[in-house]
C-alpha cells in the first residue's frame, strides 16, 4: 500500500520507535531489541499471510500483551515459538 508521505519525509524506524515510546511514557517499557523486532515482524508476517492482513497488527498487539512482562532476554524466544506455532 503506498504511503501518503513521500519517502523524503519518512521518519527513520529508530526515531519513530523512540517517539512512540516517548508518547507512551512509562507504559512504553524498554526499547525493543533488534532480535525482538525481527521476531515481531515474523509474527506480523505469518498473521498477514495466514489470515486477513489486518490480523498482523492485532496479533502483534496480543503477543505484546502476552509476552510484554517477560524478561527482555526471554521475549525473542517466546515470539519465535509463537511464530512456529502459528506456522504449524
C-alpha positions in Angstrom: 0.0 0.0 0.0 1.5 3.3 -1.0 2.3 5.8 1.8 0.7 9.2 2.0 4.0 10.6 2.8 6.9 11.0 0.3 10.0 8.9 1.1 11.9 12.1 1.8 9.6 12.8 4.7 9.5 9.3 6.2 10.8 9.1 9.8 13.6 6.6 10.3 12.4 3.5 12.2 14.6 4.1 15.3 13.4 7.7 15.5 9.8 6.6 15.1 10.1 3.9 17.8 11.8 6.4 20.2 9.0 8.9 19.6 6.3 6.3 20.2 8.0 5.3 23.5 8.1 9.0 24.5 4.4 9.4 23.8 3.6 6.2 25.8 5.8 7.3 28.7 6.5 4.6 31.4 3.9 2.3 29.7 6.2 2.2 26.7 8.6 -0.1 28.5 12.2 -0.7 27.5 13.4 -0.3 23.9 12.7 -3.2 21.5 15.8 -5.2 20.7 16.8 -6.0 17.2 16.1 -9.7 17.9 12.6 -8.8 19.3 11.9 -6.6 16.3 12.8 -9.4 13.9 10.6 -11.8 15.8 7.7 -9.4 16.0 7.9 -8.7 12.3 7.8 -12.5 11.7 4.7 -12.7 13.9 3.1 -10.0 11.8 4.2 -11.7 8.5 2.7 -15.0 9.5 -0.6 -13.4 10.7 -0.9 -11.3 7.5 -0.3 -14.4 5.2 -2.3 -17.0 7.2 -5.3 -14.7 7.8 -6.7 -11.4 6.8 -3.9 -8.8 6.5 -5.5 -6.8 9.3 -4.7 -9.7 11.6 -1.0 -8.6 11.6 -1.2 -5.6 13.9 -3.8 -7.2 16.1 -1.7 -10.4 16.5 1.4 -8.4 17.4 -0.6 -6.5 19.9 -1.8 -9.8 21.5 1.8 -11.0 21.6 2.9 -7.8 23.3 0.2 -8.2 25.9 1.1 -11.8 26.5 4.9 -11.5 26.5 5.5 -7.9 27.5 6.0 -8.8 31.2 8.7 -11.5 30.3 12.3 -10.7 31.0 13.9 -9.0 27.9 16.1 -11.9 27.2 13.1 -14.3 27.2 10.9 -12.4 24.8 12.6 -13.2 21.5 12.4 -17.0 22.1 8.8 -16.7 23.2 8.0 -14.8 20.0 9.8 -17.3 17.8 7.9 -20.1 19.5 4.7 -18.2 18.7 5.8 -17.9 15.0 6.4 -21.6 14.9 3.0 -22.4 16.4 1.2 -20.1 14.0 3.0 -21.6 11.0 2.1 -25.1 12.0 
